[in-house]
């Protein structure tokens, strides 16, 4: 039931999404990063450091598929942070989606309703994510993953947006 509700809400939010003309990367002030913690990301710390240098605000949140509640040492969420009807139960998620983002970077290599829902709910001017089989309808810019420098590629292409 939770997955059906989230799927419906994602499609509705995408349909009702307003103008998504991205601001140039250099002028962007507020950046969000959603990270799938179930993957190992080479160069993640460097990627986050570069974003922090380039912009005034950087907000990150980590997702894990495990049913157990993730640790509280960093901002993270799991499927347990959504109730039966797909509503957000977590203050960490609510705090993450509150700012008005210029860009949201989504570090994920496969479809995830939970990550997609948070991405669309964040209402950014542009979403940058990796391409994956079956499509990625929430991404305004899709980067091919699987290379060792995939995060560097994501940042390089984002910086070209003007």
Secondary structure, 3 states (H helix, E strand, C coil): CHHHHHHHHHHHHHHCCCCCCCCCHHHCCEEEEEEECCCCCCCHHHHHHHHHHHCCEEEEEEECCCCCCCCCCCCEECHHHECCCCCECCHHHHHHHHCCCCEEEEECCCCCHHHHHHHHHCCCCEEEEEECCCCCCCCCEEEECCCCCHHHHHHHHHHCCC
